Amino acid sequence: MSDSDGGCCRCCCSFIFTLGLTALFMWLSLRTSNPKCSVENFYLPSLDTTLKNPNDATLNLTLKLENTNKDKGIKYDAVKVTVSDSQNRNHVVANVSVPEFYQGHEKKAKKIGTGIANSTVASQVASINGKRVFWVDLSTSVKFKIMFWYTKRHKIRVGANVTVNATGVKDERKGIKLKSMAPRMGSFCVVMGSLLNFLVFSLLNF
């Protein structure tokens, strides 16, 4: 191989390597993280045995939404919460909705919601040692704001069991994190794998 051929090969390899690093840095700067969601407070007055007349057919809850992105804001559509007797959502206890809002970089927000509860369904949930377990399902769509533009909408659906004691409130003192039920793909591995395949394919064609 002549010196000119070797220099050309090194130049091409250097270009491909630089292109790969540029693609990686762009991905790192544009990737987004979904907000963290949790139930901080939960109260069903109809299950409160300390009340003389527990006829208040409402559900009161407080959600905590956290934007962990350092340089990206989040625009939420209306946040819809469904409380059911099980994860299968066979019988709905209540629906709660939080209006759309915007959340800045690395900001936390607590949103209070109130809905009409089906006291009959709530009381029919099996009670063990005075405690009942309800399924809380949260769904919304978000757009991420990167500098001056927004990404397309991303659907979010998370849920968790919430144990309610004999006073009708959440038994756990700490907030209950709502987790996604959908399997998550290793996006980093997918991107790096695609990048590696591209580099190998490019080298083989020189």
C-alpha positions as CSV (number, residue, x, y, z in Angstrom):
1,M,0.0,0.0,0.0
2,S,1.4,3.4,-1.0
3,D,1.8,6.3,1.5
4,S,-1.0,8.1,-0.3
5,D,-3.4,5.2,0.1
6,G,-2.5,4.9,3.8
7,G,-3.0,8.6,4.3
8,C,-6.4,8.4,2.6
9,C,-7.4,5.4,4.8
10,R,-6.4,7.2,8.0
11,C,-8.3,10.3,6.8
12,C,-11.4,8.3,6.2
13,C,-11.2,6.5,9.5
14,S,-10.7,9.8,11.3
15,F,-13.7,11.3,9.5
16,I,-15.9,8.2,10.5
17,F,-14.7,8.4,14.1
18,T,-15.4,12.1,14.3
19,L,-18.9,11.5,12.7
20,G,-19.6,8.8,15.3
21,L,-18.6,11.0,18.2
22,T,-20.7,13.9,16.8
23,A,-23.8,11.6,16.6
24,L,-23.2,10.3,20.1
25,F,-22.9,13.9,21.6
26,M,-26.0,14.9,19.7
27,W,-27.9,12.0,21.1
28,L,-26.7,12.7,24.6
29,S,-27.8,16.4,24.3
30,L,-31.2,15.5,22.8
31,R,-32.3,12.5,24.9
32,T,-35.1,13.0,27.4
33,S,-36.1,11.4,30.7
34,N,-39.8,11.0,31.6
35,P,-41.0,12.8,34.7
36,K,-41.1,10.9,38.0
37,C,-44.6,10.6,39.3
38,S,-45.8,9.6,42.8
39,V,-48.9,9.7,45.1
40,E,-48.1,11.9,48.1
41,N,-51.6,12.0,49.7
42,F,-54.7,9.9,49.3
43,Y,-58.0,10.2,51.2
44,L,-61.3,8.4,50.8
45,P,-63.7,9.9,53.5
46,S,-66.2,7.1,52.9
47,L,-63.8,4.6,54.4
48,D,-62.9,6.8,57.4
49,T,-64.2,4.9,60.4
50,T,-63.5,7.8,62.7
51,L,-66.3,9.8,61.1
52,K,-69.8,9.6,62.5
53,N,-71.4,10.0,59.1
54,P,-68.9,9.0,56.4
55,N,-71.1,10.1,53.5
56,D,-68.6,12.2,51.7
57,A,-68.4,10.5,48.3
58,T,-65.2,12.1,47.2
59,L,-61.6,11.2,46.6
60,N,-58.8,13.6,47.5
61,L,-55.2,13.0,46.4
62,T,-52.0,14.9,45.8
63,L,-49.6,14.0,43.0
64,K,-45.9,14.9,42.9
65,L,-44.4,15.3,39.4
66,E,-40.7,15.8,39.0
67,N,-38.8,16.9,36.0
68,T,-35.3,15.4,36.2
69,N,-34.0,16.9,32.9
70,K,-31.3,19.5,33.5
71,D,-31.9,21.5,30.4
72,K,-35.4,20.5,29.1
73,G,-38.8,21.7,30.2
74,I,-41.9,19.6,30.1
75,K,-45.4,20.6,28.8
76,Y,-48.0,18.3,30.3
77,D,-51.4,17.6,28.8
78,A,-54.2,17.0,31.3
79,V,-53.1,14.4,33.8
80,K,-55.8,11.8,34.3
81,V,-55.8,9.5,37.3
82,T,-58.1,6.4,37.6
83,V,-58.5,4.6,40.9
84,S,-59.7,1.1,40.7
85,D,-60.3,-2.0,42.8
86,S,-57.5,-3.8,40.9
87,Q,-54.9,-3.4,38.2
88,N,-57.3,-4.9,35.8
89,R,-59.6,-1.9,36.4
90,N,-62.7,-4.1,36.6
91,H,-64.4,-1.6,38.9
92,V,-63.5,2.1,38.9
93,V,-63.7,3.9,42.3
94,A,-63.0,7.4,41.1
95,N,-61.5,9.5,38.3
96,V,-59.4,12.6,39.0
97,S,-58.0,15.1,36.4
98,V,-55.3,17.7,36.8
99,P,-55.3,20.6,34.1
100,E,-52.4,20.9,31.7
101,F,-49.3,22.8,32.9
102,Y,-45.7,23.5,32.1
103,Q,-42.8,22.5,34.3
104,G,-39.3,24.0,34.1
105,H,-35.9,22.3,34.2
106,E,-35.3,20.1,37.3
107,K,-38.5,21.4,38.9
108,K,-41.0,19.6,41.2
109,A,-44.7,20.2,41.4
110,K,-47.4,19.0,43.7
111,K,-50.9,18.9,42.1
112,I,-54.1,18.4,44.2
113,G,-57.0,16.7,42.6
114,T,-60.5,15.9,43.7
115,G,-63.0,13.5,42.2
116,I,-66.4,11.9,42.9
117,A,-65.9,8.4,44.4
118,N,-68.1,5.4,44.1
119,S,-68.4,4.6,47.8
120,T,-70.1,1.2,47.1
121,V,-67.2,0.0,45.0
122,A,-64.7,1.3,47.5
123,S,-66.3,-0.5,50.4
124,Q,-66.5,-3.8,48.5
125,V,-62.7,-4.0,48.1
126,A,-61.5,-6.7,50.4
127,S,-60.3,-5.4,53.8
128,I,-57.5,-7.2,55.6
129,N,-56.7,-5.9,59.1
130,G,-58.7,-2.8,58.3
131,K,-56.6,-2.0,55.2
132,R,-57.7,-2.0,51.5
133,V,-55.5,-2.0,48.4
134,F,-56.4,0.2,45.4
135,W,-54.8,0.5,42.0
136,V,-53.9,4.1,41.0
137,D,-53.4,4.5,37.2
138,L,-51.9,7.8,35.8
139,S,-51.9,8.7,32.1
140,T,-50.9,11.8,30.2
141,S,-49.0,13.0,27.2
142,V,-46.0,15.3,27.4
143,K,-43.9,17.4,25.1
144,F,-40.3,18.3,26.0
145,K,-39.0,21.8,25.4
146,I,-35.5,21.9,24.1
147,M,-34.3,25.5,23.9
148,F,-37.0,27.1,21.7
149,W,-38.8,24.2,20.3
150,Y,-40.9,21.2,21.5
151,T,-40.6,17.6,20.7
152,K,-43.5,15.5,19.6
153,R,-45.9,14.2,22.2
154,H,-44.9,11.2,24.3
155,K,-47.5,9.1,26.1
156,I,-47.0,8.3,29.7
157,R,-48.9,5.7,31.7
158,V,-47.7,4.6,35.1
159,G,-49.4,3.0,38.1
160,A,-49.0,1.4,41.5
161,N,-50.9,-0.1,44.4
162,V,-51.9,2.2,47.2
163,T,-52.9,0.7,50.6
164,V,-55.5,2.6,52.5
165,N,-56.1,2.2,56.2
166,A,-59.2,2.4,58.4
167,T,-59.1,6.2,58.4
168,G,-59.4,6.3,54.6
169,V,-55.9,7.7,54.1
170,K,-52.8,6.3,52.4
171,D,-51.1,3.9,54.9
172,E,-47.6,4.5,53.7
173,R,-46.1,7.8,55.0
174,K,-43.7,8.3,52.1
175,G,-44.9,9.0,48.6
176,I,-45.7,6.0,46.5
177,K,-43.8,6.0,43.2
178,L,-45.9,5.2,40.1
179,K,-44.0,2.9,37.7
180,S,-44.5,2.1,34.0
181,M,-45.9,-1.3,33.3
182,A,-44.5,-1.4,29.8
183,P,-41.1,-3.1,29.1
184,R,-38.4,-0.6,28.6
185,M,-35.8,-1.1,25.9
186,G,-32.2,-0.1,26.5
187,S,-32.2,3.0,24.3
188,F,-28.5,3.6,24.9
189,C,-27.6,0.1,23.7
190,V,-29.8,0.5,20.7
191,V,-28.2,3.8,19.7
192,M,-24.7,2.5,20.3
193,G,-25.4,-0.7,18.5
194,S,-26.7,1.2,15.5
195,L,-23.7,3.5,15.5
196,L,-21.3,0.6,15.7
197,N,-23.0,-1.2,12.8
198,F,-22.8,2.0,10.8
199,L,-19.1,2.4,11.5
200,V,-18.3,-1.3,10.6
201,F,-20.4,-1.0,7.4
202,S,-18.6,2.1,6.4
203,L,-15.1,0.6,7.0
204,L,-16.0,-2.5,5.0
205,N,-16.8,-0.4,2.0
206,F,-13.5,1.4,1.9
